[in-house]
Amino acid sequence: MSRSSDQSPSSALYQRAKKILPGGVSRNTVLRSPHPLYADFAKGCVVTDIEGVRRVDCSNNMASLLHGHAHPAIVAAVTEQLGRGTAFTLATEVEIEFAEYICSRNPGFEKLRFVNSGTEGIMACIKASRAFTGRAKIAKVEGAYHGQYDYAEVSQTSKPDAWGDADHPVSLPVAYGTPANALADVVVIPFNDPVRAKALLDEHRDEIACVLIDPMPHRVGLRPADPGFVTALREWTKANGALLVFDEVVTFRSEFGGAQEWFNVTPDLTALGKAIGGGFPVGAIAGRAEVMDVMNPLADKVLFPHSGTFSANPITMIAGLTAMRLFDQAAVTRINALAARAVSGIEAVIAKSGVKACITGGGSMFRIHFKANAPHNYREAYATPEENTQLQIMLDHLFDSGFMMINTCSVALSTVMGEAEIDSLVEAFGTGFQKLADYQK
């Protein structure tokens, strides 16, 4: 396995970084052994590091880049705006134009507000739900990632020795020092199990402000939610005075109007982020006008005062509007077809290798599991030590073969990719699975 020399520029940068940044990084996802690699520049679907090595980007900054790197239209739009100002204590027309455009893609988006990250979008959804219902508790899926808010991250990293019985999953903290009251205000439900989920919700039917779900939660296994599960949650929330909140920070890229197009369900609120920013930090909360108006500062009684210094800054707005207009229905259809081509090819090389593995996903994203059968929920998706070893072997192989992956061996495609990149990725997976087959002998 090739690795950069200890005398490499990346190694030297990491030594500097460790002196000033905890762990030498500002986000853990860039860590590698023995040190992170550092980007020099990127164009299209290829990233070049400071050692001069080029790699095809199958991560796209954790699914946030729809059009790869330095797309000419986005660069031009942002460059023009830079000359006119980056942020004002004044509103801008582009904020209105972008909000109108995002709402035009989904009839359930009656009103929208911009924030600065997916985490902020989720926080706003939860706080709006509490303000609208007058209730404090939320329900969320075991293992689902929704950012760093105390309530939203509960049971995100549950482990078998502590996660409790499937009938009553334990609300577990991620960060040490999480208040016990925060844990008590989160009802953890199993993914894709409507019977157990409804039984748990019934125990708190008069206390729950919202049920928060990701329609294809990455850390739960990147498996789309079963339609029956989503319908059951929608029916329960309507019957019990709670709201249904979708986290589409990642999955909005899956279809023209988001992954919620897969279901005959309209959530009350949806959190957005990542891809709608055109490569810049962004978040949004969209949904039913009656609920969104808890943030209306012109109301006689403002239930949820809401603001943010960089919310709707014109750089993000113009970048996001440009990117999303480029991501029209034809672009969505094309990129999803590329993902289907990749999945079909990888499934073929898995079968040829004899290695136990499977693929989950939807839209322009997919994930490889080192299991014989596709996991149905977080507990089934939880990797054994042997599976984690296979995962790392494959990730290292792909990295050394010139492909950057999300660290769960997941892929998020970009529109600048073509069949050549997809077929090369399949070929790299083929040699990787053969390496695993030899490893297992």
Helices and strands as residue ranges (DSSP letters): H 9-20, G 22-24, G 28-30, E 39-43, E 46-49, E 54-57, H 60-63, H 72-82, H 93-104, E 111-115, H 118-133, E 137-141, H 180-184, E 186-189, H 194-202, E 208-213, H 227-239, E 243-247, G 251-254, G 259-262, E 269-273, G 274-277, E 283-287, H 289-292, G 293-295, H 314-326, H 329-353, E 358-362, E 365-369, H 378-381, H 385-400, E 403-404, E 410-412, H 419-440
